[in-house]
């Protein structure tokens, strides 16, 4: 809130600059929404963009290759509808049961369900 203390030094962005930043954010948001492994968790007009990514996401490396200076933030968690894969086998009674690590029976099906997944958070300054 430094601009409130010294209003003479406050510089409002020009209309062209605001339009350029808004178009940049819309393009980034569209790219992130098309993926299933990355989310923007900062507000659209924030000075720093905060991304939350699955640990296997290639998005941070792609942004670094584009020249963005990513800073690692505190790790997070996200509940995903497809995070847990539970292999199932047929028991001797004919019922489906979860497969164990030392099970020798062939996997009959894989049941997918919601689960908590660890994420990495990164931030970088908005251009």
DRENFIVEX-256281 format. One line per field, with one value per atom (N, C-alpha, C, CB): residue in three letters; z, y, x. Coordinates in steps of 0.001 Angstrom, whole numbers, always signed. Glycine has a CB too. Example, Ala and Ser with C-alpha at 12.3 -4.5 7.8 and 13.67 -1.06 7.14 Angstrom:
// residues 2
r <- (ALA | ALA | ALA | ALA | SER | SER | SER | SER)
zz <- (+7800 | +7800 | +7800 | +9046 | +7080 | +7140 | +7870 | +5725)
yy <- (-5690 | -4500 | -3300 | -4473 | -2250 | -1060 | +30 | -598)
xx <- (+13190 | +12300 | +13200 | +11308 | +12850 | +13670 | +12900 | +14084)
END
This chain:
// residues 127
r <- (UNK | UNK | UNK | UNK | UNK | UNK | UNK | UNK | UNK | UNK | UNK | UNK | UNK | UNK | UNK | UNK | UNK | UNK | UNK | UNK | UNK | UNK | UNK | UNK | UNK | UNK | UNK | UNK | UNK | UNK | UNK | UNK | UNK | UNK | UNK | UNK | UNK | UNK | UNK | UNK | UNK | UNK | UNK | UNK | UNK | UNK | UNK | UNK | UNK | UNK | UNK | UNK | UNK | UNK | UNK | UNK | UNK | UNK | UNK | UNK | UNK | UNK | UNK | UNK | UNK | UNK | UNK | UNK | UNK | UNK | UNK | UNK | UNK | UNK | UNK | UNK | UNK | UNK | UNK | UNK | UNK | UNK | UNK | UNK | UNK | UNK | UNK | UNK | UNK | UNK | UNK | UNK | UNK | UNK | UNK | UNK | UNK | UNK | UNK | UNK | UNK | UNK | UNK | UNK | UNK | UNK | UNK | UNK | UNK | UNK | UNK | UNK | UNK | UNK | UNK | UNK | UNK | UNK | UNK | UNK | UNK | UNK | UNK | UNK | UNK | UNK | UNK | UNK | UNK | UNK | UNK | UNK | UNK | UNK | UNK | UNK | UNK | UNK | UNK | UNK | UNK | UNK | UNK | UNK | UNK | UNK | UNK | UNK | UNK | UNK | UNK | UNK | UNK | UNK | UNK | UNK | UNK | UNK | UNK | UNK | UNK | UNK | UNK | UNK | UNK | UNK | UNK | UNK | UNK | UNK | UNK | UNK | UNK | UNK | UNK | UNK | UNK | UNK | UNK | UNK | UNK | UNK | UNK | UNK | UNK | UNK | UNK | UNK | UNK | UNK | UNK | UNK | UNK | UNK | UNK | UNK | UNK | UNK | UNK | UNK | UNK | UNK | UNK | UNK | UNK | UNK | UNK | UNK | UNK | UNK | UNK | UNK | UNK | UNK | UNK | UNK | UNK | UNK | UNK | UNK | UNK | UNK | UNK | UNK | UNK | UNK | UNK | UNK | UNK | UNK | UNK | UNK | UNK | UNK | UNK | UNK | UNK | UNK | UNK | UNK | UNK | UNK | UNK | UNK | UNK | UNK | UNK | UNK | UNK | UNK | UNK | UNK | UNK | UNK | UNK | UNK | UNK | UNK | UNK | UNK | UNK | UNK | UNK | UNK | UNK | UNK | UNK | UNK | UNK | UNK | UNK | UNK | UNK | UNK | UNK | UNK | UNK | UNK | UNK | UNK | UNK | UNK | UNK | UNK | UNK | UNK | UNK | UNK | UNK | UNK | UNK | UNK | UNK | UNK | UNK | UNK | UNK | UNK | UNK | UNK | UNK | UNK | UNK | UNK | UNK | UNK | UNK | UNK | UNK | UNK | UNK | UNK | UNK | UNK | UNK | UNK | UNK | UNK | UNK | UNK | UNK | UNK | UNK | UNK | UNK | UNK | UNK | UNK | UNK | UNK | UNK | UNK | UNK | UNK | UNK | UNK | UNK | UNK | UNK | UNK | UNK | UNK | UNK | UNK | UNK | UNK | UNK | UNK | UNK | UNK | UNK | UNK | UNK | UNK | UNK | UNK | UNK | UNK | UNK | UNK | UNK | UNK | UNK | UNK | UNK | UNK | UNK | UNK | UNK | UNK | UNK | UNK | UNK | UNK | UNK | UNK | UNK | UNK | UNK | UNK | UNK | UNK | UNK | UNK | UNK | UNK | UNK | UNK | UNK | UNK | UNK | UNK | UNK | UNK | UNK | UNK | UNK | UNK | UNK | UNK | UNK | UNK | UNK | UNK | UNK | UNK | UNK | UNK | UNK | UNK | UNK | UNK | UNK | UNK | UNK | UNK | UNK | UNK | UNK | UNK | UNK | UNK | UNK | UNK | UNK | UNK | UNK | UNK | UNK | UNK | UNK | UNK | UNK | UNK | UNK | UNK | UNK | UNK | UNK | UNK | UNK | UNK | UNK | UNK | UNK | UNK | UNK | UNK | UNK | UNK | UNK | UNK | UNK | UNK | UNK | UNK | UNK | UNK | UNK | UNK | UNK | UNK | UNK | UNK | UNK | UNK | UNK | UNK | UNK | UNK | UNK | UNK | UNK | UNK | UNK | UNK | UNK | UNK | UNK | UNK | UNK | UNK | UNK | UNK | UNK | UNK | UNK | UNK | UNK | UNK | UNK | UNK | UNK | UNK | UNK | UNK | UNK | UNK | UNK | UNK | UNK | UNK | UNK | UNK | UNK | UNK | UNK | UNK)
zz <- (+0 | +0 | +0 | +1194 | -512 | -519 | -1343 | -1066 | -2375 | -3197 | -2434 | -4431 | -1368 | -571 | +301 | +305 | +701 | +1539 | +748 | +2203 | -490 | -1293 | -2663 | -1424 | -2741 | -3953 | -5116 | -3685 | -4863 | -5941 | -6783 | -5368 | -6182 | -6903 | -7531 | -5973 | -7328 | -7878 | -9379 | -7185 | -10147 | -11605 | -12065 | -12295 | -12628 | -13144 | -14512 | -13237 | -14760 | -16046 | -17149 | -16014 | -18314 | -19448 | -19959 | -20582 | -20772 | -21305 | -22156 | -22123 | -22932 | -23778 | -22954 | -24719 | -21876 | -21000 | -20304 | -19960 | -19841 | -19196 | -20190 | -18618 | -21401 | -22446 | -22780 | -23723 | -22902 | -23215 | -22111 | -23417 | -20848 | -19718 | -19636 | -18401 | -19899 | -19862 | -20949 | -20031 | -22152 | -23236 | -22912 | -24557 | -22304 | -21910 | -20886 | -21340 | -19872 | -18842 | -19434 | -17714 | -20352 | -20984 | -21761 | -21919 | -22458 | -23215 | -22271 | -24109 | -21182 | -20211 | -19573 | -19134 | -19206 | -18576 | -19522 | -18139 | -20792 | -21763 | -21895 | -23139 | -21905 | -21993 | -20767 | -22152 | -19591 | -18348 | -18233 | -17132 | -18614 | -18526 | -19448 | -18891 | -20574 | -21509 | -20945 | -22828 | -19908 | -19279 | -18098 | -18816 | -17654 | -16471 | -15303 | -16801 | -15432 | -14404 | -13817 | -14971 | -14207 | -13753 | -13536 | -14774 | -12500 | -12196 | -11820 | -11051 | -12224 | -11777 | -10513 | -12884 | -9424 | -8171 | -7718 | -7091 | -8542 | -8216 | -8948 | -8597 | -8541 | -9189 | -10519 | -8267 | -11442 | -12775 | -12804 | -13592 | -11908 | -11979 | -10919 | -11838 | -10372 | -9356 | -9999 | -8635 | -9261 | -9827 | -9974 | -8956 | -9203 | -9332 | -9664 | -8018 | -10637 | -11021 | -10198 | -12569 | -9585 | -8793 | -9492 | -7314 | -9827 | -10459 | -9468 | -11722 | -9545 | -8766 | -9777 | -7770 | -9689 | -10678 | -9989 | -11548 | -10672 | -10206 | -10328 | -11012 | -9540 | -9537 | -10878 | -8450 | -11683 | -12986 | -14132 | -13265 | -13846 | -14889 | -15583 | -14296 | -16915 | -17637 | -17744 | -19021 | -17256 | -17394 | -16810 | -16729 | -15592 | -15081 | -15995 | -13702 | -16524 | -17432 | -18723 | -17759 | -19210 | -20422 | -20187 | -20881 | -19040 | -18742 | -18577 | -17475 | -17947 | -17802 | -19182 | -16914 | -20086 | -21451 | -22188 | -22230 | -21844 | -22464 | -21855 | -22331 | -20798 | -20207 | -18919 | -21181 | -18385 | -17126 | -15965 | -16963 | -14968 | -13801 | -12696 | -13317 | -12654 | -11670 | -10320 | -12154 | -9291 | -7915 | -7251 | -7123 | -6658 | -5966 | -4699 | -5626 | -4491 | -3307 | -2438 | -3703 | -1385 | -499 | -1280 | +717 | -1042 | -1709 | -1237 | -1436 | -2036 | -1689 | -1911 | -2495 | -1801 | -2042 | -2775 | -708 | -3569 | -4315 | -4375 | -5745 | -4207 | -4339 | -5812 | -3429 | -6402 | -7814 | -7956 | -8584 | -8922 | -9077 | -9631 | -9980 | -10161 | -10798 | -10209 | -12282 | -9012 | -8481 | -8003 | -7361 | -7536 | -6939 | -7897 | -5575 | -8253 | -9086 | -8196 | -10332 | -8031 | -7178 | -8038 | -6111 | -8234 | -8992 | -8227 | -9269 | -8937 | -8334 | -8929 | -8559 | -8089 | -8525 | -8087 | -7944 | -8669 | -8283 | -7214 | -9523 | -6096 | -4988 | -5281 | -3644 | -4393 | -4561 | -4480 | -3499 | -3811 | -3726 | -4939 | -2442 | -5801 | -6987 | -6819 | -7366 | -5632 | -5382 | -5813 | -3887 | -6229 | -6554 | -5261 | -7504 | -5107 | -3919 | -4370 | -2910 | -3557 | -3914 | -3960 | -2906 | -4961 | -5092 | -4041 | -6519 | -3513 | -2563 | -3314 | -1397 | -2648 | -3282 | -3664 | -2356 | -2889 | -3172 | -3834 | -1890 | -4405 | -5061 | -6359 | -5341 | -6584 | -7818 | -8830 | -7504 | -8431 | -9332 | -10339 | -8529 | -11561 | -12559 | -12194 | -13968 | -12500 | -12231 | -13193 | -12389 | -12628 | -13417 | -13939 | -12585 | -13092 | -13477 | -12565 | -13405 | -12977 | -12159 | -11843 | -12878 | -10564 | -10102 | -9812 | -8833 | -10467 | -10257 | -9367 | -11596 | -8430 | -7523 | -7096 | -6313 | -6383 | -5912 | -4874 | -5334 | -4836 | -3852 | -3739 | -4208 | -2675 | -2432 | -3119 | -907 | -3882 | -4630 | -4202 | -6157 | -4017 | -3682 | -4913 | -3138 | -4706 | -5803 | -5459 | -6117 | -6499 | -6354 | -6767 | -7220 | -6043 | -6370 | -6829 | -5157 | -7863 | -8424 | -8621 | -9761 | -8519 | -8805 | -9718 | -7494 | -10474 | -11319 | -11544 | -12678 | -11803 | -11990 | -13302 | -11963 | -13246 | -14453 | -15310 | -14110 | -16618 | -17484 | -17629 | -18853)
yy <- (-1194 | +0 | +1264 | -5 | +1146 | +2289 | +3445 | +1874 | +3139 | +4215 | +5084 | +3642 | +4573 | +5386 | +6386 | +4486 | +6016 | +6914 | +8079 | +6148 | +7801 | +8838 | +8856 | +8602 | +9523 | +9526 | +10221 | +10192 | +11085 | +11785 | +10824 | +12890 | +9744 | +8794 | +7649 | +8234 | +7631 | +6557 | +6762 | +6492 | +5722 | +5797 | +4801 | +5519 | +5293 | +4443 | +3910 | +5223 | +2632 | +2028 | +2656 | +503 | +2808 | +3373 | +2343 | +3799 | +2823 | +1926 | +831 | +2708 | +1166 | +178 | -872 | +865 | -432 | -1359 | -2308 | -587 | -1780 | -2633 | -3651 | -1770 | -3190 | -4076 | -5182 | -3265 | -4815 | -5795 | -6840 | -5097 | -6394 | -7325 | -8222 | -6553 | -7663 | -8464 | -9539 | -7559 | -9171 | -10155 | -11235 | -9468 | -10851 | -11822 | -12794 | -11110 | -12281 | -13147 | -14079 | -12310 | -13577 | -14437 | -15570 | -13614 | -15277 | -16317 | -17349 | -15692 | -16889 | -17814 | -18663 | -17050 | -18045 | -18763 | -19812 | -17782 | -19472 | -20441 | -21630 | -19773 | -21362 | -22443 | -23344 | -21869 | -22751 | -23528 | -24321 | -22603 | -23723 | -24407 | -25633 | -23438 | -25572 | -26694 | -27887 | -26252 | -27662 | -28738 | -29298 | -28224 | -30477 | -31059 | -31168 | -32440 | -30517 | -30669 | -29350 | -31408 | -28234 | -26914 | -26015 | -26274 | -25163 | -24221 | -22876 | -24757 | -21788 | -20453 | -20184 | -19350 | -19845 | -19604 | -18160 | -20512 | -17293 | -15866 | -15161 | -15234 | -13941 | -13182 | -12620 | -12039 | -12299 | -11866 | -10633 | -11592 | -9678 | -8444 | -8382 | -7244 | -9517 | -9549 | -9260 | -10922 | -8623 | -8348 | -9608 | -7343 | -10657 | -11943 | -13030 | -12298 | -13842 | -14962 | -16170 | -15255 | -16851 | -18046 | -19243 | -17906 | -20220 | -21454 | -22600 | -21760 | -23503 | -24738 | -25876 | -24868 | -26732 | -27797 | -29137 | -27496 | -30189 | -31517 | -31686 | -32613 | -32569 | -32739 | -33224 | -33714 | -33862 | -34374 | -33406 | -35668 | -32232 | -31275 | -30693 | -30149 | -30619 | -29988 | -28462 | -30586 | -27907 | -26471 | -25586 | -26136 | -25836 | -24967 | -24925 | -25426 | -26062 | -26101 | -25336 | -27562 | -25444 | -24710 | -23201 | -25119 | -22751 | -21316 | -20821 | -21013 | -21620 | -21236 | -21135 | -22264 | -22060 | -22002 | -20749 | -23243 | -20236 | -19005 | -17744 | -18951 | -17914 | -16768 | -16244 | -15680 | -16898 | -16448 | -16906 | -16987 | -16066 | -16377 | -16914 | -15119 | -18231 | -18869 | -18977 | -20255 | -18732 | -18866 | -19945 | -17493 | -20939 | -22009 | -21448 | -23206 | -21777 | -21353 | -22585 | -20631 | -22400 | -23502 | -24539 | -22977 | -25823 | -26889 | -26870 | -28273 | -27468 | -27485 | -28857 | -26447 | -28911 | -30133 | -29754 | -30885 | -30688 | -30464 | -31777 | -29917 | -31705 | -32893 | -33029 | -32807 | -34150 | -34401 | -35562 | -34693 | -35479 | -36539 | -37842 | -36064 | -37807 | -38979 | -39348 | -38737 | -38899 | -39030 | -40432 | -38081 | -41200 | -42495 | -43616 | -42651 | -44458 | -45637 | -46865 | -45709 | -47622 | -48813 | -50062 | -48727 | -50844 | -52100 | -53091 | -52737 | -53776 | -54733 | -56124 | -54296 | -57150 | -58546 | -59318 | -59202 | -60483 | -61331 | -62301 | -62104 | -62311 | -63207 | -64631 | -62704 | -65552 | -66951 | -67105 | -67831 | -66160 | -66226 | -65579 | -65545 | -64949 | -64306 | -62821 | -64981 | -62281 | -60853 | -60041 | -60602 | -58818 | -57903 | -57337 | -56748 | -57426 | -56871 | -56078 | -58006 | -55127 | -54377 | -55305 | -53229 | -55105 | -55903 | -55459 | -55772 | -56407 | -56089 | -56046 | -57132 | -55533 | -55399 | -56754 | -54665 | -57791 | -59111 | -60057 | -59734 | -59523 | -60338 | -60921 | -59501 | -62199 | -62856 | -62986 | -64239 | -62617 | -62699 | -61551 | -62659 | -61790 | -60714 | -59624 | -61288 | -58407 | -57277 | -57376 | -55889 | -57376 | -57483 | -56119 | -58112 | -55127 | -53761 | -52768 | -53565 | -51510 | -50450 | -49473 | -49740 | -49225 | -48316 | -46959 | -48882 | -45921 | -44570 | -43786 | -43840 | -43023 | -42235 | -40968 | -43047 | -40150 | -38880 | -39126 | -37988 | -38216 | -38340 | -37057 | -39494 | -36962 | -35787 | -35993 | -35531 | -34999 | -35059 | -33904 | -35011 | -34166 | -33112 | -32260 | -33718 | -30959 | -30042 | -29170 | -29173 | -28598 | -27622 | -26269 | -28012 | -25236 | -23883 | -23049 | -23221 | -22263 | -21380 | -20008 | -21937 | -18979 | -17623 | -16937 | -16801 | -15977 | -15158 | -13820 | -15872 | -12769 | -11462 | -11409 | -10353 | -10799 | -10613 | -9553 | -10201 | -9791 | -8801 | -7512 | -9392)
xx <- (+811 | +0 | +858 | -924 | +2053 | +2961 | +2396 | +4326 | +1632 | +1099 | +103 | +442 | -497 | -1413 | -648 | -2295 | +563 | +1358 | +1931 | +2482 | +2295 | +2919 | +2241 | +4459 | +1112 | +305 | +1003 | -1020 | +1974 | +2666 | +3508 | +3551 | +4000 | +4844 | +4056 | +5883 | +2745 | +1937 | +1781 | +556 | +2108 | +1996 | +950 | +3365 | -102 | -1167 | -747 | -2516 | -1049 | -705 | -1534 | -922 | -928 | -1651 | -2660 | -668 | -3616 | -4636 | -4013 | -5658 | -3011 | -2343 | -1612 | -1367 | -995 | -283 | -1256 | +540 | -2375 | -3389 | -3945 | -4541 | -4219 | -4755 | -3749 | -5103 | -2470 | -1429 | -1322 | -74 | -1326 | -1226 | -2458 | -1050 | -3629 | -4859 | -4842 | -6097 | -4388 | -4298 | -3276 | -3933 | -2145 | -1130 | -1701 | +111 | -2417 | -2982 | -4032 | -3594 | -4861 | -5874 | -5219 | -6775 | -4117 | -3415 | -2798 | -2323 | -2172 | -1601 | -2693 | -823 | -3786 | -4889 | -5469 | -5981 | -5631 | -6155 | -5209 | -6366 | -3908 | -2923 | -2982 | -1514 | -3123 | -3156 | -4454 | -2996 | -5579 | -6871 | -6896 | -8020 | -6182 | -6148 | -5373 | -5529 | -4581 | -3804 | -4586 | -2404 | -4206 | -4848 | -3873 | -5417 | -2708 | -1679 | -1191 | -516 | -1800 | -1356 | -2563 | -380 | -2479 | -3556 | -2951 | -4464 | -3607 | -3222 | -4017 | -3485 | -3335 | -4047 | -3941 | -3518 | -3354 | -3320 | -4460 | -1942 | -4751 | -5817 | -5317 | -6317 | -6228 | -5804 | -4899 | -7004 | -5058 | -4268 | -3178 | -5174 | -2801 | -1751 | -393 | -1729 | +509 | +1836 | +2686 | +2570 | +2387 | +3086 | +2064 | +3868 | +2394 | +1541 | +1977 | +1629 | +1023 | +1323 | +687 | +800 | +1527 | +1078 | +1174 | +1906 | +234 | +281 | +316 | -955 | +1333 | +1546 | +1713 | +2776 | +1277 | +1617 | +3128 | +854 | +3693 | +5150 | +5675 | +5559 | +4844 | +5264 | +5001 | +4567 | +4479 | +4112 | +5343 | +3270 | +5317 | +6414 | +6263 | +6516 | +5162 | +4895 | +5997 | +3588 | +6526 | +7588 | +8812 | +8004 | +9222 | +10377 | +10081 | +10760 | +8848 | +8471 | +8528 | +7059 | +8045 | +8084 | +9518 | +7278 | +10372 | +11786 | +12428 | +12559 | +12103 | +12633 | +12169 | +12214 | +11003 | +10487 | +11094 | +8972 | +11878 | +12562 | +11959 | +12598 | +10937 | +10355 | +11237 | +8907 | +11372 | +12188 | +11277 | +12980 | +11118 | +10248 | +10941 | +9819 | +10166 | +10650 | +9803 | +10571 | +10459 | +9728 | +9100 | +10669 | +7857 | +7116 | +6843 | +5779 | +6068 | +5689 | +4880 | +4875 | +5156 | +4406 | +2960 | +5047 | +2090 | +677 | +68 | -77 | -1246 | -2009 | -3282 | -2328 | -3782 | -5010 | -5776 | -4715 | -7087 | -7920 | -8289 | -9202 | -7903 | -8178 | -9152 | -6874 | -10061 | -11057 | -10477 | -12161 | -9259 | -8672 | -7308 | -8537 | -6996 | -5645 | -5290 | -5467 | -6234 | -5930 | -6340 | -6649 | -5381 | -5647 | -5500 | -4669 | -6561 | -6564 | -6737 | -7689 | -5669 | -5814 | -6705 | -4417 | -7566 | -8487 | -8230 | -9970 | -8373 | -8240 | -9476 | -6943 | -9673 | -10804 | -10312 | -11404 | -11004 | -10632 | -11105 | -11239 | -10759 | -11174 | -12693 | -10508 | -13377 | -14842 | -15515 | -15324 | -14731 | -15292 | -15557 | -16556 | -15260 | -15485 | -14266 | -15794 | -14530 | -13422 | -12860 | -13894 | -11555 | -10894 | -9669 | -10485 | -9217 | -8007 | -6789 | -7765 | -5956 | -4737 | -3728 | -4135 | -2983 | -1928 | -596 | -1887 | +440 | +1749 | +2336 | +2706 | +2066 | +2637 | +1634 | +3151 | +575 | -445 | +111 | -1718 | -159 | +287 | -849 | +863 | -2041 | -3196 | -3141 | -4532 | -3623 | -3623 | -4648 | -3931 | -4302 | -5208 | -6387 | -4467 | -7584 | -8806 | -9246 | -9923 | -9165 | -9546 | -8837 | -11096 | -8828 | -8258 | -9372 | -7061 | -9596 | -10641 | -10004 | -11366 | -10489 | -9966 | -10903 | -9769 | -10340 | -11156 | -10454 | -11524 | -11179 | -10632 | -9561 | -11736 | -8609 | -7546 | -6745 | -6631 | -5986 | -5156 | -3819 | -4965 | -3403 | -2155 | -1250 | -2423 | +18 | +981 | +1252 | +2304 | +1439 | +1720 | +2913 | +493 | +3499 | +4577 | +4012 | +5844 | +4389 | +3941 | +5123 | +3250 | +4886 | +5896 | +5281 | +6455 | +6110 | +5629 | +6627 | +5423 | +6126 | +6981 | +6283 | +7293 | +7062 | +6435 | +5655 | +7493 | +4501 | +3704 | +4390 | +2228 | +4466 | +5129 | +4336 | +5368)
END
